[in-house]
Amino acid sequence: MVIWDNVMEVHIESIDVQHRTLVALINELQNVIDNGGPQVMVGSVLSKVIDYTNFHFEHEENCLIVGCYTRFKEHQCIHNEISQKLKQLEREYLNGIPGVAPRVLELLQRWAMEHIMKTDQLYSKQLVNAGLQ
């Protein structure tokens, strides 16, 4: 389980709310997998997590543009890489390849811990100083 901690906050309310929602969705996916939920339920939660992740990336990138974040392209490339991995895993899941949901879970848990706690923290001060809330 990913446990939300205030140290994960970037101090941009809309982004922090989305990060908390993503953590909740990641944990929901873990619960379904851990409890041996039916394939249709795993697929439903998996789809929800992937869709929300893409929604979040788009929103975050728009905030980075508005805040004139100096490392925008680098940050966008990281998002694109994660999105491509998620799309590939989703295709594998839909094609019935076993073991995909735990791989998505692992990717998203690692992303939550590394990306939110490290990479996203890099833009926090600049966006706050630019007046984003």
TIDREN-906280 format. One line per field, with one value per atom (N, C-alpha, C): atom name; x, y, z; residue number from 0; residue in three letters. Coordinates in nm, 4 decimals. Each point is the difference from the previous one (the first is absolute). Layout:
BEGIN
atome = [CA, ...] .
x = [X, ...] .
y = [Y, ...] .
z = [Z, ...] .
num = [NUM, ...] .
residu = [Ala, ...] .
***
This chain:
BEGIN
atome = [N, CA, C, N, CA, C, N, CA, C, N, CA, C, N, CA, C, N, CA, C, N, CA, C, N, CA, C, N, CA, C, N, CA, C, N, CA, C, N, CA, C, N, CA, C, N, CA, C, N, CA, C, N, CA, C, N, CA, C, N, CA, C, N, CA, C, N, CA, C, N, CA, C, N, CA, C, N, CA, C, N, CA, C, N, CA, C, N, CA, C, N, CA, C, N, CA, C, N, CA, C, N, CA, C, N, CA, C, N, CA, C, N, CA, C, N, CA, C, N, CA, C, N, CA, C, N, CA, C, N, CA, C, N, CA, C, N, CA, C, N, CA, C, N, CA, C, N, CA, C, N, CA, C, N, CA, C, N, CA, C, N, CA, C, N, CA, C, N, CA, C, N, CA, C, N, CA, C, N, CA, C, N, CA, C, N, CA, C, N, CA, C, N, CA, C, N, CA, C, N, CA, C, N, CA, C, N, CA, C, N, CA, C, N, CA, C, N, CA, C, N, CA, C, N, CA, C, N, CA, C, N, CA, C, N, CA, C, N, CA, C, N, CA, C, N, CA, C, N, CA, C, N, CA, C, N, CA, C, N, CA, C, N, CA, C, N, CA, C, N, CA, C, N, CA, C, N, CA, C, N, CA, C, N, CA, C, N, CA, C, N, CA, C, N, CA, C, N, CA, C, N, CA, C, N, CA, C, N, CA, C, N, CA, C, N, CA, C, N, CA, C, N, CA, C, N, CA, C, N, CA, C, N, CA, C, N, CA, C, N, CA, C, N, CA, C, N, CA, C, N, CA, C, N, CA, C, N, CA, C, N, CA, C, N, CA, C, N, CA, C, N, CA, C, N, CA, C, N, CA, C, N, CA, C, N, CA, C, N, CA, C, N, CA, C, N, CA, C, N, CA, C, N, CA, C, N, CA, C, N, CA, C, N, CA, C, N, CA, C, N, CA, C, N, CA, C, N, CA, C, N, CA, C, N, CA, C, N, CA, C, N, CA, C, N, CA, C, N, CA, C, N, CA, C, N, CA, C, N, CA, C, N, CA, C] .
x = [0.0840, -0.0840, 0.0878, -0.0464, 0.0661, -0.0736, 0.0732, -0.0586, 0.0278, -0.1073, 0.0151, 0.0657, 0.0950, 0.0696, 0.0081, -0.0141, 0.0033, 0.1292, 0.1075, 0.1262, -0.0137, -0.1048, -0.0242, -0.0657, -0.0498, -0.0704, 0.0937, -0.0532, 0.0750, -0.0519, -0.1019, -0.0569, -0.0737, -0.0442, -0.0932, -0.1244, -0.1056, -0.1152, -0.0557, -0.0205, -0.0607, 0.0886, 0.1301, 0.0926, 0.0048, 0.0032, 0.0018, -0.1267, -0.1141, -0.1261, 0.0083, 0.0509, 0.0125, 0.1000, 0.1096, 0.0970, -0.0636, -0.0773, -0.0673, -0.1000, -0.0703, -0.0947, 0.0738, 0.1124, 0.0791, 0.0494, 0.0457, 0.0447, -0.1165, -0.1183, -0.1175, -0.0334, 0.0088, -0.0280, 0.1046, 0.1253, 0.1069, -0.0271, -0.0390, -0.0304, -0.1245, -0.0971, -0.1194, 0.0386, 0.0886, 0.0472, 0.0710, 0.0830, 0.0692, -0.0987, -0.1029, -0.1004, -0.0710, -0.0374, -0.0699, 0.0900, 0.1266, 0.0941, 0.0248, 0.0277, 0.0305, -0.1158, -0.1222, -0.1181, -0.0516, 0.0777, -0.0382, -0.1284, -0.0185, -0.1212, -0.0143, -0.1240, -0.0231, 0.0681, 0.0335, 0.0713, -0.0692, -0.1319, -0.0735, 0.0200, 0.0074, 0.0213, 0.1426, 0.0963, 0.1393, 0.0111, -0.0624, 0.0036, -0.0632, -0.1094, -0.0696, 0.0865, 0.0589, 0.0848, 0.1258, 0.0574, 0.1192, -0.0270, -0.1118, -0.0379, -0.0189, -0.0633, -0.0236, 0.1329, 0.0939, 0.1309, 0.0735, 0.0002, 0.0706, -0.0638, -0.1326, -0.0690, 0.0276, -0.0046, 0.0214, 0.1458, 0.0924, 0.1407, 0.0201, -0.0591, 0.0122, -0.0659, -0.1158, -0.0679, 0.0908, 0.0589, 0.0883, 0.1214, 0.0632, 0.1178, -0.0341, -0.1137, -0.0410, -0.0199, -0.0666, -0.0233, 0.1324, 0.0854, 0.1277, 0.0840, 0.0031, 0.0760, -0.0555, -0.1316, -0.0591, 0.0439, 0.0053, 0.0478, 0.1466, 0.0791, 0.1420, 0.0190, -0.0848, 0.0057, -0.0376, -0.1102, -0.0453, 0.1058, 0.0648, 0.1021, 0.1368, 0.0087, 0.1266, 0.1118, -0.0328, 0.0987, 0.1169, 0.1188, 0.1187, 0.0375, -0.0434, 0.0326, -0.1232, -0.0890, -0.1260, 0.0207, 0.0833, 0.0186, 0.0504, 0.0929, 0.0531, -0.1118, -0.0808, -0.1093, -0.1043, -0.0296, -0.0954, 0.0505, 0.1286, 0.0581, -0.0176, 0.0160, -0.0204, -0.1452, -0.0930, -0.1419, -0.0278, 0.0551, -0.0224, 0.0516, 0.1137, 0.0572, -0.0911, -0.0484, -0.0905, -0.1299, -0.0544, -0.1240, 0.0159, 0.1125, 0.0247, 0.0082, 0.0666, 0.0082, -0.1386, -0.0810, -0.1355, -0.0854, 0.0122, -0.0756, 0.0394, 0.1296, 0.0476, -0.0547, 0.0067, -0.0512, -0.1510, -0.0706, -0.1448, -0.0312, 0.0759, -0.0193, 0.0249, 0.1064, 0.0306, -0.1123, -0.0537, -0.1092, -0.1222, -0.0346, -0.1167, 0.0191, 0.1258, 0.0291, 0.0121, -0.0291, -0.0039, 0.1353, 0.1023, 0.1318, -0.0023, 0.0360, -0.0073, 0.1061, -0.0318, 0.0948, 0.0163, -0.0900, 0.0151, -0.0410, -0.1111, -0.0478, 0.1060, 0.0679, 0.1054, 0.1156, 0.0285, 0.1061, -0.0417, -0.1282, -0.0516, 0.0074, -0.0403, 0.0032, 0.1420, 0.0958, 0.1395, 0.0482, -0.0319, 0.0401, -0.0592, -0.1277, -0.0660, 0.0456, 0.0256, 0.0514, 0.1383, 0.0841, 0.1338, -0.0111, -0.0923, -0.0218, -0.0438, -0.0939, -0.0492, 0.1133, 0.0845, 0.1069, 0.1132, 0.0390, 0.1141, -0.0401, -0.1020, -0.0365, -0.0601, -0.0985, -0.0638, 0.0980, 0.0740, 0.0869, 0.1277, 0.0420, 0.1258, -0.0225, -0.0417, -0.0113, -0.1009, -0.1184, -0.1017, 0.0409, 0.0793, 0.0446, 0.0879, 0.0632, 0.0877, -0.0749, -0.1267, -0.0746, -0.0783, -0.0147, -0.0870, 0.0284, 0.1208, 0.0335, -0.0224, 0.0403, -0.0147, -0.1482, -0.0843, -0.1424, -0.0678, 0.0365, -0.0555, 0.0397, 0.1273, 0.0467, -0.0681, -0.0447, -0.0701, -0.1474, -0.0422, -0.1372, -0.0995, 0.0445, -0.0928, -0.0397, -0.1259, -0.0502, -0.0712] .
y = [-0.1189, 0.1189, 0.1243, 0.1004, 0.1300, 0.0827, 0.0487, 0.0805, 0.1474, 0.0779, 0.1419, 0.0660, 0.0847, 0.0741, 0.1450, 0.0925, 0.1421, 0.0404, -0.0744, 0.0306, -0.0172, -0.0704, -0.0202, 0.1223, 0.0916, 0.1162, 0.0905, 0.0520, 0.0967, 0.1420, 0.0123, 0.1285, 0.0724, -0.0770, 0.0463, -0.0851, 0.0607, -0.0749, -0.0991, 0.0440, -0.0892, -0.1219, 0.0199, -0.1117, -0.0909, 0.0595, -0.0821, -0.0846, 0.0571, -0.0759, -0.1168, 0.0260, -0.1074, -0.1054, 0.0408, -0.0980, -0.0890, 0.0599, -0.0801, -0.0969, 0.0465, -0.0870, -0.1148, 0.0296, -0.1055, -0.1027, 0.0469, -0.0923, -0.0888, 0.0579, -0.0783, -0.1045, 0.0387, -0.0940, -0.1113, 0.0353, -0.1010, -0.0995, 0.0503, -0.0872, -0.0846, 0.0568, -0.0767, -0.1161, 0.0269, -0.1068, -0.1081, 0.0417, -0.0989, -0.0839, 0.0631, -0.0745, -0.1035, 0.0389, -0.0925, -0.1184, 0.0299, -0.1075, -0.0898, 0.0612, -0.0767, -0.0884, 0.0468, -0.0757, -0.0944, -0.0148, -0.0931, 0.0389, 0.1300, 0.0487, -0.0582, -0.0101, -0.0548, 0.0841, -0.0636, 0.0629, 0.1285, -0.0009, 0.1178, 0.1167, -0.0291, 0.1051, 0.0540, -0.0891, 0.0419, 0.0894, -0.0432, 0.0774, 0.1365, 0.0071, 0.1263, 0.0978, -0.0472, 0.0866, 0.0374, -0.0950, 0.0253, 0.1113, -0.0086, 0.1015, 0.1360, 0.0007, 0.1243, 0.0652, -0.0803, 0.0524, 0.0594, -0.0713, 0.0466, 0.1283, 0.0030, 0.1197, 0.1204, -0.0222, 0.1122, 0.0468, -0.0923, 0.0373, 0.0907, -0.0356, 0.0834, 0.1363, 0.0020, 0.1261, 0.0866, -0.0609, 0.0734, 0.0569, -0.0820, 0.0484, 0.1217, -0.0034, 0.1132, 0.1251, -0.0164, 0.1143, 0.0544, -0.0892, 0.0429, 0.0732, -0.0519, 0.0647, 0.1384, 0.0158, 0.1326, 0.0962, -0.0480, 0.0840, 0.0370, -0.0940, 0.0271, 0.1058, -0.0046, 0.1006, 0.1367, 0.0071, 0.1270, 0.0568, -0.0876, 0.0440, 0.0191, -0.0163, 0.0165, -0.0853, -0.1237, -0.0890, -0.0218, 0.0261, -0.0026, -0.1405, -0.1026, -0.1376, -0.0732, 0.0767, -0.0567, -0.1177, 0.0176, -0.1058, -0.1292, 0.0121, -0.1174, -0.0690, 0.0793, -0.0549, -0.0670, 0.0645, -0.0547, -0.1330, -0.0099, -0.1251, -0.1138, 0.0311, -0.1017, -0.0454, 0.0944, -0.0354, -0.0866, 0.0399, -0.0761, -0.1428, -0.0151, -0.1332, -0.0872, 0.0562, -0.0757, -0.0320, 0.0983, -0.0219, -0.1111, -0.0009, -0.1045, -0.1380, -0.0072, -0.1279, -0.0458, 0.0938, -0.0355, -0.0461, 0.0681, -0.0410, -0.1409, -0.0290, -0.1328, -0.1059, 0.0293, -0.0953, -0.0190, 0.1078, -0.0111, -0.0886, 0.0176, -0.0866, -0.1462, -0.0244, -0.1366, -0.0567, 0.0810, -0.0454, -0.0355, 0.0880, -0.0243, -0.1227, -0.0331, -0.1190, -0.1264, 0.0126, -0.1163, -0.0501, 0.0805, -0.0415, 0.0017, -0.1115, -0.0080, 0.0864, 0.0420, 0.0720, 0.1474, 0.0567, 0.1402, 0.0954, -0.0275, 0.0914, 0.0228, -0.1047, 0.0258, 0.0838, -0.0129, 0.0818, 0.1465, 0.0241, 0.1373, 0.0554, -0.0814, 0.0418, 0.0374, -0.0823, 0.0268, 0.1304, 0.0188, 0.1220, 0.1234, -0.0062, 0.1156, 0.0253, -0.1053, 0.0194, 0.0647, -0.0472, 0.0582, 0.1457, 0.0252, 0.1364, 0.0894, -0.0466, 0.0809, 0.0370, -0.0946, 0.0259, 0.0824, -0.0315, 0.0683, 0.1306, -0.0062, 0.1166, 0.1101, -0.0343, 0.1019, 0.0533, -0.0903, 0.0403, 0.0688, -0.0238, 0.0599, 0.0946, -0.0539, 0.0785, 0.1137, -0.0294, 0.1049, 0.1072, -0.0368, 0.0977, 0.1079, -0.0345, 0.0951, 0.1223, -0.0161, 0.1133, 0.0764, -0.0580, 0.0556, 0.1476, 0.0318, 0.1374, 0.0983, -0.0394, 0.0892, 0.0286, -0.1028, 0.0209, 0.0788, -0.0250, 0.0769, 0.1469, 0.0234, 0.1380, 0.0672, -0.0797, 0.0547, 0.0259, -0.0348, 0.0292, -0.1116, -0.1170, -0.1115, -0.0544, -0.0387, -0.0550, -0.1256] .
z = [0.0000, 0.0000, 0.0000, -0.0725, 0.0025, 0.1051, 0.0954, 0.1061, -0.0305, -0.0096, -0.0267, 0.1198, -0.0289, 0.1038, -0.0461, 0.0918, -0.0360, -0.0694, 0.0219, -0.0676, -0.1517, -0.0450, -0.1425, -0.0652, 0.0804, -0.0541, -0.0784, -0.1101, -0.0814, 0.0232, 0.0843, 0.0414, -0.1117, -0.0981, -0.1031, 0.0228, 0.0538, 0.0491, -0.1024, -0.1232, -0.0995, -0.0259, -0.0008, -0.0234, 0.1221, 0.1192, 0.1213, 0.0119, -0.0338, 0.0032, -0.0990, -0.1190, -0.0992, 0.0444, 0.0605, 0.0500, 0.1071, 0.0903, 0.1027, -0.0634, -0.1024, -0.0706, -0.0676, -0.0627, -0.0646, 0.1016, 0.1142, 0.1047, 0.0434, 0.0162, 0.0376, -0.1072, -0.1268, -0.1093, -0.0065, 0.0216, 0.0020, 0.1124, 0.1159, 0.1129, -0.0261, -0.0703, -0.0381, -0.0913, -0.0949, -0.0892, 0.0811, 0.0940, 0.0824, 0.0803, 0.0562, 0.0762, -0.0858, -0.1213, -0.0900, -0.0346, -0.0289, -0.0344, 0.1208, 0.1157, 0.1208, 0.0439, -0.0235, 0.0415, -0.1084, -0.1067, -0.1061, -0.0695, -0.0189, -0.0659, -0.1395, -0.0463, -0.1339, -0.1079, -0.1084, -0.1110, -0.0458, -0.0043, -0.0471, 0.0973, 0.1291, 0.0991, -0.0095, -0.0154, -0.0167, -0.1235, -0.1085, -0.1240, 0.0146, 0.0728, 0.0209, 0.0795, 0.1091, 0.0826, -0.0773, -0.0716, -0.0807, -0.1008, -0.0678, -0.0984, 0.0666, 0.1165, 0.0734, 0.0394, 0.0475, 0.0409, -0.1198, -0.1108, -0.1192, -0.0537, -0.0080, -0.0492, 0.0898, 0.1302, 0.0920, -0.0046, -0.0172, -0.0119, -0.1203, -0.1133, -0.1199, 0.0191, 0.0650, 0.0316, 0.0874, 0.1012, 0.0910, -0.0733, -0.0842, -0.0730, -0.0838, -0.0669, -0.0830, 0.0865, 0.1115, 0.0895, 0.0541, 0.0461, 0.0562, -0.1048, -0.1210, -0.1070, -0.0320, 0.0029, -0.0212, 0.1100, 0.1235, 0.1109, -0.0197, -0.0492, -0.0226, -0.1090, -0.1010, -0.1067, 0.0545, 0.0732, 0.0577, 0.0938, 0.0762, 0.0936, -0.0621, -0.1322, -0.0740, 0.0599, 0.0310, 0.0611, -0.0962, 0.0480, -0.0860, -0.0468, 0.0702, -0.0388, -0.0539, -0.0637, -0.0483, -0.0949, -0.1015, -0.1012, 0.0644, 0.0915, 0.0696, 0.0794, 0.0685, 0.0794, -0.0911, -0.1101, -0.0960, -0.0565, -0.0268, -0.0500, 0.1003, 0.1273, 0.1041, -0.0004, -0.0099, -0.0073, -0.1224, -0.1139, -0.1231, 0.0128, 0.0637, 0.0189, 0.0864, 0.1090, 0.0875, -0.0740, -0.0719, -0.0756, -0.1032, -0.0701, -0.1001, 0.0659, 0.1138, 0.0721, 0.0433, 0.0506, 0.0426, -0.1173, -0.1151, -0.1194, -0.0434, 0.0025, -0.0372, 0.0961, 0.1280, 0.0991, -0.0135, -0.0298, -0.0189, -0.1210, -0.1088, -0.1182, 0.0365, 0.0757, 0.0421, 0.0855, 0.0900, 0.0860, -0.0848, -0.0938, -0.0848, -0.0900, -0.0297, -0.0798, 0.0853, 0.1290, 0.0869, 0.0492, -0.0127, 0.0474, 0.1528, 0.0622, 0.1464, 0.0699, 0.1208, 0.0838, -0.0310, -0.0812, -0.0399, 0.1127, 0.0657, 0.1045, 0.1086, 0.0492, 0.0991, -0.0557, -0.1290, -0.0605, -0.0066, -0.0313, 0.0002, 0.1414, 0.0953, 0.1398, 0.0420, -0.0351, 0.0346, -0.0643, -0.1279, -0.0701, 0.0672, 0.0336, 0.0590, 0.1436, 0.0746, 0.1361, -0.0039, -0.0897, -0.0152, -0.0454, -0.0950, -0.0468, 0.1158, 0.0810, 0.1113, 0.0946, 0.0284, 0.0952, -0.0621, -0.1201, -0.0621, -0.0685, -0.0818, -0.0801, 0.0872, 0.0807, 0.0836, 0.1043, 0.0631, 0.1110, -0.0463, -0.1224, -0.0458, -0.1180, -0.1124, -0.1228, 0.0125, 0.0546, 0.0120, 0.1006, 0.0971, 0.0982, -0.0643, -0.1125, -0.0675, -0.0532, -0.0376, -0.0548, 0.1067, 0.1157, 0.1029, 0.0284, 0.0355, 0.0395, -0.1148, -0.1207, -0.1148, -0.0275, 0.0066, -0.0277, 0.1107, 0.1235, 0.1104, -0.0146, -0.0327, -0.0196, -0.1183, -0.0984, -0.1161, 0.0317, 0.1205, 0.0422, -0.0218, -0.0424, -0.0164, 0.1357, 0.0097, 0.1256, -0.0267] .
num = [0, 0, 0, 1, 1, 1, 2, 2, 2, 3, 3, 3, 4, 4, 4, 5, 5, 5, 6, 6, 6, 7, 7, 7, 8, 8, 8, 9, 9, 9, 10, 10, 10, 11, 11, 11, 12, 12, 12, 13, 13, 13, 14, 14, 14, 15, 15, 15, 16, 16, 16, 17, 17, 17, 18, 18, 18, 19, 19, 19, 20, 20, 20, 21, 21, 21, 22, 22, 22, 23, 23, 23, 24, 24, 24, 25, 25, 25, 26, 26, 26, 27, 27, 27, 28, 28, 28, 29, 29, 29, 30, 30, 30, 31, 31, 31, 32, 32, 32, 33, 33, 33, 34, 34, 34, 35, 35, 35, 36, 36, 36, 37, 37, 37, 38, 38, 38, 39, 39, 39, 40, 40, 40, 41, 41, 41, 42, 42, 42, 43, 43, 43, 44, 44, 44, 45, 45, 45, 46, 46, 46, 47, 47, 47, 48, 48, 48, 49, 49, 49, 50, 50, 50, 51, 51, 51, 52, 52, 52, 53, 53, 53, 54, 54, 54, 55, 55, 55, 56, 56, 56, 57, 57, 57, 58, 58, 58, 59, 59, 59, 60, 60, 60, 61, 61, 61, 62, 62, 62, 63, 63, 63, 64, 64, 64, 65, 65, 65, 66, 66, 66, 67, 67, 67, 68, 68, 68, 69, 69, 69, 70, 70, 70, 71, 71, 71, 72, 72, 72, 73, 73, 73, 74, 74, 74, 75, 75, 75, 76, 76, 76, 77, 77, 77, 78, 78, 78, 79, 79, 79, 80, 80, 80, 81, 81, 81, 82, 82, 82, 83, 83, 83, 84, 84, 84, 85, 85, 85, 86, 86, 86, 87, 87, 87, 88, 88, 88, 89, 89, 89, 90, 90, 90, 91, 91, 91, 92, 92, 92, 93, 93, 93, 94, 94, 94, 95, 95, 95, 96, 96, 96, 97, 97, 97, 98, 98, 98, 99, 99, 99, 100, 100, 100, 101, 101, 101, 102, 102, 102, 103, 103, 103, 104, 104, 104, 105, 105, 105, 106, 106, 106, 107, 107, 107, 108, 108, 108, 109, 109, 109, 110, 110, 110, 111, 111, 111, 112, 112, 112, 113, 113, 113, 114, 114, 114, 115, 115, 115, 116, 116, 116, 117, 117, 117, 118, 118, 118, 119, 119, 119, 120, 120, 120, 121, 121, 121, 122, 122, 122, 123, 123, 123, 124, 124, 124, 125, 125, 125, 126, 126, 126, 127, 127, 127, 128, 128, 128, 129, 129, 129, 130, 130, 130, 131, 131, 131, 132, 132, 132] .
residu = [Met, Met, Met, Val, Val, Val, Ile, Ile, Ile, Trp, Trp, Trp, Asp, Asp, Asp, Asn, Asn, Asn, Val, Val, Val, Met, Met, Met, Glu, Glu, Glu, Val, Val, Val, His, His, His, Ile, Ile, Ile, Glu, Glu, Glu, Ser, Ser, Ser, Ile, Ile, Ile, Asp, Asp, Asp, Val, Val, Val, Gln, Gln, Gln, His, His, His, Arg, Arg, Arg, Thr, Thr, Thr, Leu, Leu, Leu, Val, Val, Val, Ala, Ala, Ala, Leu, Leu, Leu, Ile, Ile, Ile, Asn, Asn, Asn, Glu, Glu, Glu, Leu, Leu, Leu, Gln, Gln, Gln, Asn, Asn, Asn, Val, Val, Val, Ile, Ile, Ile, Asp, Asp, Asp, Asn, Asn, Asn, Gly, Gly, Gly, Gly, Gly, Gly, Pro, Pro, Pro, Gln, Gln, Gln, Val, Val, Val, Met, Met, Met, Val, Val, Val, Gly, Gly, Gly, Ser, Ser, Ser, Val, Val, Val, Leu, Leu, Leu, Ser, Ser, Ser, Lys, Lys, Lys, Val, Val, Val, Ile, Ile, Ile, Asp, Asp, Asp, Tyr, Tyr, Tyr, Thr, Thr, Thr, Asn, Asn, Asn, Phe, Phe, Phe, His, His, His, Phe, Phe, Phe, Glu, Glu, Glu, His, His, His, Glu, Glu, Glu, Glu, Glu, Glu, Asn, Asn, Asn, Cys, Cys, Cys, Leu, Leu, Leu, Ile, Ile, Ile, Val, Val, Val, Gly, Gly, Gly, Cys, Cys, Cys, Tyr, Tyr, Tyr, Thr, Thr, Thr, Arg, Arg, Arg, Phe, Phe, Phe, Lys, Lys, Lys, Glu, Glu, Glu, His, His, His, Gln, Gln, Gln, Cys, Cys, Cys, Ile, Ile, Ile, His, His, His, Asn, Asn, Asn, Glu, Glu, Glu, Ile, Ile, Ile, Ser, Ser, Ser, Gln, Gln, Gln, Lys, Lys, Lys, Leu, Leu, Leu, Lys, Lys, Lys, Gln, Gln, Gln, Leu, Leu, Leu, Glu, Glu, Glu, Arg, Arg, Arg, Glu, Glu, Glu, Tyr, Tyr, Tyr, Leu, Leu, Leu, Asn, Asn, Asn, Gly, Gly, Gly, Ile, Ile, Ile, Pro, Pro, Pro, Gly, Gly, Gly, Val, Val, Val, Ala, Ala, Ala, Pro, Pro, Pro, Arg, Arg, Arg, Val, Val, Val, Leu, Leu, Leu, Glu, Glu, Glu, Leu, Leu, Leu, Leu, Leu, Leu, Gln, Gln, Gln, Arg, Arg, Arg, Trp, Trp, Trp, Ala, Ala, Ala, Met, Met, Met, Glu, Glu, Glu, His, His, His, Ile, Ile, Ile, Met, Met, Met, Lys, Lys, Lys, Thr, Thr, Thr, Asp, Asp, Asp, Gln, Gln, Gln, Leu, Leu, Leu, Tyr, Tyr, Tyr, Ser, Ser, Ser, Lys, Lys, Lys, Gln, Gln, Gln, Leu, Leu, Leu, Val, Val, Val, Asn, Asn, Asn, Ala, Ala, Ala, Gly, Gly, Gly, Leu, Leu, Leu, Gln, Gln, Gln] .
***
